[in-house]
Amino acid sequence: MPDTLERAPTRYVDSGGLRFAYRRLGPKAGIPLILLQHFTGTMDAWDPAVVNALAARRPVIAFNNAGVGTSSGETPDSVEQQAADAEAFIAALGLKQVDLLGFSLGGFLAQVMATRGAVEVRRMILAGTAPRGGEEHLLQVVEEAFARNARDVRLPLFFTPSAASQAAGAAFVDRANARASDRDPDRGEAVSNPQTQAIIRWCAEPDPDHASLKAIRQPTLIVHGSDDTMFPSINAYQMFKNMSSATLIIYPDSGHGALFQHPETFVSHVETFLGA
């Protein structure tokens, strides 16, 4: 049986004094799709319905960046250093060319990596993210989500209040919790505090001419929820308008976790995009 996100073994690779934890799924041949995770998320926060389906046709690699989960080191408080750590991880695996799927904070890293050239990025998917200088409401939205005392904070954080969105959210939470052993630990404020600073600094840095976006030449699929409260959809539109080769899809009645609310649709869109 092929590995799935729920049962794939955790592997480790060392680079520059850091030990990165990762899980690799899918065939050995092909351009790997590297998953860049959201604020405070570990490998176990990915949706198996998305990851397993993508791994049916291509190598897919989920990993914990420095200081996160089972990886060693400390979490940096800048997007640039987090991107550098991700580049070091990819280099340690000996990968020559990759595709990137950056969700939320991971989308910040993907944008930086696409322009630096330390890793050859062929194509990338940006989901629920924002450009440098974009609009964010991280602290407000997270505080409000925790105040609701939901079964899982991701239900108010990632999904809209509608019955359909909440039902899809509950199904996602069940899938994300399906792995029974060797789950990643939550390292609390050691991760959340520096990542918060990185997000706030990224969005607070002015980029009036969108030079960062205009420097991205790779074909990019931008996916966003219609009612993303953390990074409003205006961010997706700004990225689409200022990148030279971007496609924009906005999913209806969906929030920050639109890719998890519509996993089959999202995978179909990604497969079409990566195979073009």
C-alpha positions in Angstrom: 0.0 0.0 0.0 1.3 3.5 -0.8 2.0 5.8 2.0 -0.7 8.3 3.0 -0.3 11.4 5.1 -2.0 9.5 7.9 0.6 6.8 8.1 3.7 7.9 6.2 6.8 7.6 8.4 8.5 10.8 9.7 11.9 11.1 8.2 14.8 13.5 9.0 17.5 15.3 7.1 20.2 17.6 8.5 21.4 20.9 7.2 23.5 23.6 8.8 23.0 22.4 12.3 19.2 21.9 11.8 17.3 18.6 11.7 14.2 18.9 9.5 11.3 16.5 9.9 9.5 15.5 6.7 7.1 13.0 5.2 7.3 12.0 1.5 4.4 10.6 -0.4 3.8 9.5 -4.0 6.0 8.2 -6.8 9.7 8.5 -6.7 10.0 10.1 -10.1 8.7 13.5 -11.1 9.0 17.1 -9.9 8.3 17.2 -6.2 5.5 19.4 -4.8 6.8 21.0 -1.6 4.1 22.0 1.0 4.7 25.3 2.9 2.5 25.4 5.9 0.3 28.0 7.6 0.8 30.0 10.8 1.7 27.6 13.7 0.9 24.5 11.5 2.8 21.3 11.4 2.7 18.4 9.0 -0.3 17.1 10.8 -2.3 20.2 10.0 -2.5 19.4 6.3 -5.6 17.9 4.9 -5.1 14.2 4.0 -7.8 14.6 1.3 -5.7 17.2 -0.4 -2.2 15.7 0.1 -3.1 12.1 -0.6 -4.9 13.0 -3.8 -2.0 15.2 -5.0 0.4 12.4 -4.2 -1.4 10.0 -6.5 0.4 11.4 -9.5 3.5 13.2 -8.2 6.0 13.3 -5.3 4.6 15.4 -2.4 6.8 16.5 0.5 5.4 17.9 3.7 7.9 19.2 6.3 8.3 21.1 9.5 10.3 24.2 9.1 12.9 25.2 11.7 11.6 25.1 15.3 8.2 23.7 14.3 6.9 20.4 15.5 9.6 17.7 15.4 12.2 19.8 13.6 15.0 21.3 15.6 16.2 24.8 16.0 14.3 28.0 16.7 11.5 29.6 14.6 12.8 32.8 13.0 10.7 36.0 13.2 11.2 37.0 9.6 9.8 35.6 6.4 13.1 35.8 4.7 14.9 33.6 7.2 12.0 31.1 7.2 12.3 31.0 3.4 16.1 30.5 3.7 15.5 27.5 6.1 13.0 26.0 3.6 15.6 26.4 0.8 18.2 24.7 3.0 15.8 21.8 3.6 15.1 21.4 -0.1 18.9 21.5 -0.9 19.6 18.9 1.8 17.2 16.5 0.0 19.2 17.1 -3.2 16.2 18.3 -5.2 17.1 20.3 -8.3 13.7 21.6 -9.3 10.4 21.8 -7.3 6.9 23.1 -7.4 5.6 24.9 -4.3 2.2 25.0 -2.6 2.3 27.8 -0.1 -0.7 28.2 2.2 -1.1 31.4 4.3 2.3 32.1 5.8 3.7 29.5 3.6 2.6 31.6 0.6 4.8 34.4 1.8 7.8 32.0 1.8 6.9 30.8 -1.7 6.9 34.3 -3.0 10.4 34.9 -1.6 11.7 31.6 -2.8 10.4 32.1 -6.3 12.6 35.2 -6.9 15.8 34.4 -5.0 17.0 31.5 -7.2 18.5 29.4 -4.4 16.0 26.7 -5.4 14.7 26.3 -9.0 10.9 26.8 -8.7 9.0 25.7 -11.7 5.4 26.5 -10.8 3.7 27.5 -7.5 0.2 27.6 -5.9 -0.6 30.4 -3.5 -3.6 29.7 -1.2 -5.1 32.0 1.3 -2.1 34.3 1.4 -1.0 37.9 0.8 1.7 39.9 -0.9 4.4 42.0 0.8 2.5 45.0 2.1 -0.8 43.2 1.9 -3.8 43.5 4.2 -3.9 41.2 7.3 -6.0 40.9 10.4 -4.1 38.0 12.1 -4.3 39.0 15.8 -7.9 40.2 15.7 -9.2 37.1 13.8 -7.2 34.6 16.0 -8.4 36.3 19.2 -12.0 36.2 18.0 -11.7 32.5 16.9 -10.4 31.4 20.3 -13.2 33.4 22.1 -15.8 31.3 20.4 -14.7 28.1 22.3 -15.4 26.0 19.2 -14.6 22.2 19.1 -11.5 23.2 17.1 -10.3 26.7 16.6 -9.9 26.1 12.9 -13.7 25.9 12.5 -14.2 29.7 13.1 -10.7 30.5 11.8 -10.7 28.7 8.5 -14.5 28.5 7.6 -17.4 30.8 7.3 -20.4 30.7 9.7 -22.7 29.1 7.1 -24.0 25.6 7.8 -22.3 24.2 4.6 -19.0 25.7 5.4 -19.0 24.6 9.0 -20.0 21.0 8.0 -17.1 21.0 5.6 -14.9 22.3 8.3 -15.9 19.6 10.7 -15.1 16.9 8.1 -11.7 18.5 7.6 -10.9 18.5 11.3 -11.8 14.8 11.4 -9.5 14.1 8.5 -6.6 16.2 10.0 -6.9 14.3 13.3 -7.0 10.8 11.7 -3.3 10.1 12.2 -3.1 8.0 15.3 0.6 7.9 16.2 3.8 9.8 15.7 1.9 13.1 15.5 3.8 16.4 15.6 3.9 18.3 19.0 2.5 21.8 19.4 5.4 24.0 20.5 3.1 26.9 21.5 4.5 30.4 21.8 8.0 29.3 20.7 6.4 29.1 17.2 3.4 31.4 17.4 5.2 34.5 18.7 8.0 34.7 16.0 5.6 33.7 13.2 3.2 36.4 14.3 6.1 38.9 14.1 7.0 37.6 10.7 3.5 38.0 9.3 3.0 41.5 10.7 6.3 42.7 9.4 5.7 41.2 6.0 2.3 42.9 5.6 3.6 46.2 7.2 6.4 46.6 4.7 5.4 49.0 2.0 5.7 47.8 -1.6 3.7 50.5 -3.4 4.8 49.5 -6.9 4.4 45.8 -6.2 8.0 45.2 -7.2 8.1 41.9 -5.3 5.1 40.5 -7.2 6.4 41.8 -10.6 9.7 40.0 -10.0 7.9 36.6 -9.9 8.0 35.0 -13.4 6.8 31.5 -12.6 3.3 30.5 -13.6 1.2 30.8 -10.4 -2.2 29.6 -9.4 -3.8 31.8 -6.8 -6.6 30.2 -4.8 -8.6 32.2 -2.2 -11.8 32.1 -0.1 -14.5 34.6 -0.8 -14.7 35.5 2.9 -11.2 35.0 4.2 -11.1 37.2 7.3 -7.4 36.7 8.1 -6.1 37.8 4.6 -9.0 39.4 2.7 -9.5 38.4 -0.9 -8.3 41.8 -2.1 -4.8 40.4 -1.5 -5.5 37.6 -4.1 -6.6 40.2 -6.6 -3.6 42.3 -6.1 -1.3 39.4 -6.6 -3.2 38.4 -9.7 -3.0 41.9 -11.2 0.7 42.4 -10.6 2.2 39.0 -11.4 3.0 38.3 -15.1 1.7 34.7 -15.2 -1.0 34.2 -12.6 -4.4 32.6 -12.6 -6.9 33.5 -9.9 -9.7 31.3 -8.5 -12.0 32.4 -5.6 -14.1 29.8 -4.0 -17.7 30.7 -2.9 -18.8 30.8 0.7 -15.4 29.9 2.0 -12.8 31.4 4.4 -9.1 31.1 5.0 -9.2 27.3 4.6 -10.9 27.3 1.2 -8.6 24.6 -0.1 -9.8 22.3 2.8 -13.4 23.1 2.3 -13.3 22.2 -1.3 -10.6 19.5 -1.4 -11.7 17.7 -4.6 -12.2 20.9 -6.5 -8.9 22.3 -5.3 -7.0 19.1 -6.2 -8.6 19.2 -9.7 -7.5 22.8 -10.2 -4.0 22.1 -9.0 -3.6 19.0 -11.2 -4.7 20.9 -14.2 -2.4 23.8 -13.4 0.7 21.7 -12.7 0.1 19.5 -15.7 -0.3 22.4 -18.2 
